[in-house]
């Protein structure tokens, strides 16, 4: 992740909406939250896509990087084809990202009180 930090420092003043960063990692860092915070602080407009490699890849790190960078996280085991996962991640990076999305959940008069929002699931 040292290389990612270097890129952020190099491009800090020029990060634009189309900038995409790809992180392929085994996820072994001593303080994953520091890396997640670095991404969060430096990708206001760009996006970070992360790929955890191996059975022991840190889910906290790989998911955290993607979440902080408005990207996507994938994982690949040693038994899987790395090329397929990289292609999947590249394909996802071509899709537009969403930001500042709101959802208005309105009820009509007479709606049953036990009607739940879509975020509460169907087992409520």
C-alpha positions in Angstrom: 0.0 0.0 0.0 3.0 2.2 0.1 2.7 2.6 -3.7 -0.9 3.7 -3.4 0.1 6.3 -0.8 2.8 7.5 -3.2 0.3 7.8 -6.1 -2.1 9.7 -3.8 0.6 12.2 -2.9 1.7 12.6 -6.6 -1.8 13.2 -7.9 -3.4 14.8 -4.8 -4.2 18.1 -6.6 -5.5 16.4 -9.8 -7.8 13.6 -8.7 -10.8 13.7 -11.0 -13.9 11.6 -11.2 -12.5 9.3 -13.8 -9.5 8.3 -11.7 -9.5 4.6 -10.7 -7.0 2.9 -8.5 -6.7 -0.9 -8.3 -5.2 -2.6 -5.2 -4.3 -6.3 -5.4 -3.2 -7.5 -1.9 -2.8 -10.5 0.3 -4.2 -8.2 3.0 -1.4 -8.5 5.5 -0.9 -5.0 6.9 -0.4 -4.3 10.6 -2.9 -1.4 10.8 -5.6 -1.9 8.1 -7.7 1.1 9.4 -4.8 3.5 8.6 -4.9 2.3 5.0 -8.7 2.6 4.8 -8.4 6.2 6.3 -5.8 7.1 3.7 -8.1 6.0 0.9 -11.0 7.8 2.4 -9.0 11.1 2.8 -7.7 11.0 -0.8 -10.4 9.7 -3.1 -13.1 12.3 -2.9 -13.7 12.0 -6.7 -11.8 8.9 -7.7 -12.6 5.3 -7.0 -10.6 2.4 -5.5 -11.2 -1.3 -6.5 -9.5 -3.9 -4.3 -8.8 -7.6 -4.8 -7.9 -9.8 -1.8 -5.7 -12.7 -2.8 -5.6 -15.9 -0.9 -7.6 -17.5 1.9 -6.2 -15.3 4.6 -6.7 -11.9 2.8 -7.9 -9.4 5.4 -11.6 -8.8 4.7 -11.4 -5.7 6.9 -8.7 -4.2 4.7 -10.0 -5.3 1.3 -13.7 -4.4 1.9 -12.7 -1.2 3.8 -10.5 0.1 0.9 -13.3 -0.4 -1.6 -16.0 1.1 0.6 -13.8 4.1 1.5 -12.9 4.6 -2.2 -16.5 4.1 -3.6 -15.4 1.0 -5.5 -15.8 -2.7 -5.3 -14.0 -5.5 -3.4 -13.5 -9.0 -4.7 -11.6 -12.0 -3.3 -9.8 -14.8 -5.0 -8.5 -18.0 -3.5 -5.4 -19.8 -4.8 -7.7 -22.4 -6.3 -9.5 -19.8 -8.5 -8.4 -18.2 -11.7 -6.9 -14.8 -10.8 -7.4 -13.6 -14.4 -11.1 -14.1 -14.2 -11.4 -12.0 -11.0 -9.2 -9.2 -12.4 -11.4 -9.1 -15.5 -14.5 -9.0 -13.3 -13.0 -6.1 -11.3 -12.0 -4.2 -14.4 -15.5 -4.7 -15.8 -17.1 -3.3 -12.6 -14.8 -0.3 -12.8 -16.3 0.6 -16.2 -19.8 0.9 -14.6 -20.8 4.4 -13.4 -20.6 5.0 -9.7 -23.5 6.5 -7.7 -23.1 9.3 -5.2 -25.5 11.5 -3.3 -28.4 9.1 -3.7 -31.6 9.6 -1.7 -34.6 7.4 -1.5 -38.0 8.7 -0.5 -40.2 6.0 1.1 -43.7 7.3 1.1 -46.9 5.7 2.4 -50.4 6.4 1.3 -53.2 7.0 3.8 -54.5 3.8 5.1 -51.3 1.9 4.7 -51.0 -0.9 7.4 -48.8 0.1 10.3 -46.8 -3.1 10.1 -45.6 -2.3 6.5 -41.8 -2.2 6.7 -39.2 -0.3 4.7 -37.1 -2.2 2.1 -34.1 -1.9 4.4 -35.7 -3.9 7.1 -35.9 -7.1 5.1 -38.9 -9.4 4.6 -38.6 -11.3 7.9 -39.9 -8.4 10.0 
